[in-house]
């Protein structure tokens, strides 16, 4: 049994509802933190699948764990209970189908204290579970924001565009309470972190990021908000929450409105449309009624001058005007994109199946996505190896396929189909292959579509 602390260093808030397949792994990763002085608040919304019983089992073992029952099935409501109940100097959030590195909170806390900041965040991995175990994809937000530096988020709306997650950080408890920062208490578990991160950024004057990936975010959970058929409406409701907050906090000509119309409205909505169409939900009444509401937001953004070539991307201007003119044309545009992506995948898979051997050049995130795509389409058996220019990877394996240098596999490369799966260096690798005598017809440049791991 761990000692009950009057003043823990960090309160970890863990909202749950029917996550019995994941809760134990998640809890163990929190219990096993190298920073022992933590409080663990498990706030359950009436689970019926055994989740609550698993939490109670660990509550008996570890005094730092406290099970709290929530009367509402709302992650926002559950996490607000946690914020109100927290005794810790800082607060962290862990989604109960994810898990964290054992030293995550120790590193975040030391960094926060050393720089005296209101919040500190780390990079993270997204992962899926495959036949080969967990496959992780790194996200390095700290590189874009400035790792190790002290930033003033309240005057840095451009950094909020990069950062959209709440669970990979810790937040000073007094700061959250002083600024009355809370989550939107809409039903379910979907997108309530959008409003939370916006409030944190608007109110904070001292923050920092560390360039280590310490949080593991699950992409293939059956409870994931990205596969919720009502996701677009949930996003819209969260955006309205953000909008009302902005109205009360910033001036009408503030640059924060660009973040709202470009990133929050444009990015969040566009990312949902293809998922709707891909799941054959394109004809549902909710989609049309929600898009009518979104159209009104776009029209307002155009009239206010924030959706224009001066302030936002040309793509967002195009999409906004497309939706303004016709929902039907807007949906046909996205359906063509969806069909184009599916045809691209079909052609790529056929080329691999018809090849004698296929080599993937790039053993990073894109190389992983490509292999999972081929496996999903029963074409993975044609992949014989990976090539990579990073000598640290040579001699290792990825999905049971060896990783080599091009220098050591020149002959095999000239006889194989090679798919370049590396975004930043794709054209350099292309020239490298041509210079080694690989036929131009045998080279394919892979471009992720977003459909690889659905």
Rosetta blueprint (number, residue, H / E / L):
1 X L
2 X L
3 X L
4 X L
5 X L
6 X L
7 X L
8 X L
9 X L
10 X E
11 X E
12 X E
13 X E
14 X E
15 X E
16 X E
17 X L
18 X L
19 X L
20 X L
21 X L
22 X L
23 X H
24 X H
25 X H
26 X H
27 X H
28 X H
29 X H
30 X H
31 X H
32 X L
33 X L
34 X L
35 X L
36 X L
37 X L
38 X E
39 X E
40 X E
41 X E
42 X E
43 X E
44 X E
45 X L
46 X L
47 X L
48 X L
49 X L
50 X L
51 X H
52 X H
53 X H
54 X H
55 X H
56 X H
57 X H
58 X H
59 X H
60 X H
61 X H
62 X L
63 X L
64 X L
65 X E
66 X E
67 X E
68 X E
69 X E
70 X L
71 X L
72 X L
73 X L
74 X E
75 X H
76 X H
77 X H
78 X H
79 X H
80 X H
81 X H
82 X H
83 X H
84 X H
85 X H
86 X L
87 X L
88 X L
89 X L
90 X E
91 X E
92 X E
93 X E
94 X L
95 X L
96 X L
97 X L
98 X L
99 X E
100 X E
101 X L
102 X L
103 X L
104 X H
105 X H
106 X H
107 X H
108 X H
109 X H
110 X H
111 X H
112 X H
113 X H
114 X H
115 X H
116 X L
117 X L
118 X L
119 X E
120 X E
121 X E
122 X E
123 X E
124 X E
125 X E
126 X E
127 X E
128 X E
129 X E
130 X E
131 X L
132 X L
133 X E
134 X E
135 X E
136 X E
137 X E
138 X E
139 X E
140 X L
141 X H
142 X H
143 X H
144 X H
145 X H
146 X L
147 X L
148 X L
149 X L
150 X L
151 X E
152 X L
153 X H
154 X H
155 X H
156 X L
157 X H
158 X H
159 X H
160 X H
161 X H
162 X H
163 X L
164 X L
165 X L
166 X L
167 X L
168 X L
169 X E
170 X E
171 X E
172 X E
173 X H
174 X H
175 X H
176 X H
177 X H
178 X H
179 X L
180 X L
181 X L
182 X L
183 X L
184 X L
185 X L
186 X L
187 X L
188 X E
189 X L
190 X L
191 X L
192 X H
193 X H
194 X H
195 X H
196 X H
197 X H
198 X H
199 X H
200 X H
201 X H
202 X H
203 X H
204 X L
205 X L
206 X L
207 X E
208 X E
209 X E
210 X E
211 X E
212 X E
213 X E
214 X E
215 X E
216 X E
217 X E
218 X E
219 X L
220 X L
221 X L
222 X L
223 X L
224 X L
225 X H
226 X H
227 X H
228 X L
229 X L
230 X L
231 X H
232 X H
233 X H
234 X H
235 X H
236 X H
237 X H
238 X H
239 X H
240 X H
241 X H
242 X H
243 X H
244 X H
245 X H
246 X H
247 X H
248 X H
249 X H
250 X L
251 X L
252 X L
253 X L
254 X L
255 X L
256 X H
257 X H
258 X H
259 X H
260 X H
261 X H
262 X H
263 X H
264 X H
265 X H
266 X H
267 X H
268 X H
269 X H
270 X H
271 X H
272 X H
273 X H
274 X H
275 X H
276 X H
277 X H
278 X H
279 X L
280 X L
281 X L
282 X L
283 X L
284 X L
285 X H
286 X H
287 X H
288 X H
289 X H
290 X H
291 X H
292 X H
293 X H
294 X H
295 X H
296 X H
297 X H
298 X H
299 X H
300 X H
301 X H
302 X H
303 X H
304 X H
305 X L
306 X L
307 X L
308 X L
309 X L
310 X L
311 X L
312 X L
313 X L
314 X H
315 X H
316 X H
317 X H
318 X H
319 X H
320 X H
321 X H
322 X H
323 X H
324 X H
325 X H
326 X L
327 X H
328 X H
329 X H
330 X H
331 X H
332 X H
333 X H
334 X H
335 X H
336 X H
337 X H
338 X H
339 X H
340 X H
341 X H
342 X H
343 X H
344 X H
345 X H
346 X H
347 X H
348 X H
349 X H
350 X H
351 X H
352 X H
353 X H
354 X L
355 X L
356 X L
357 X L
358 X E
359 X E
360 X E
361 X E
362 X L
363 X L
364 X L
365 X H
366 X H
367 X H
368 X H
369 X H
370 X H
371 X H
372 X H
373 X H
374 X H
375 X H
376 X H
377 X L
378 X L
379 X L
380 X H
381 X H
382 X H
383 X E
384 X E
385 X E
386 X E
387 X E
388 X L
389 X L
390 X L
391 X H
392 X H
393 X H
394 X L
395 X L
396 X L
397 X E
398 X E
399 X L
400 X L
401 X E
402 X E
403 X E
404 X E
405 X L
406 X L
407 X H
408 X H
409 X H
410 X H
411 X H
412 X H
413 X H
414 X H
415 X L
416 X L
417 X E
418 X E
419 X E
420 X E
421 X L
422 X L
423 X L
424 X L
425 X L
426 X H
427 X H
428 X H
429 X H
430 X H
431 X H
432 X H
433 X H
434 X H
435 X H
436 X L
437 X L
438 X L
439 X L
440 X H
441 X H
442 X H
443 X E
444 X E
445 X E
446 X L
447 X L
448 X L
449 X L
450 X L
451 X L
452 X L
453 X L
454 X L
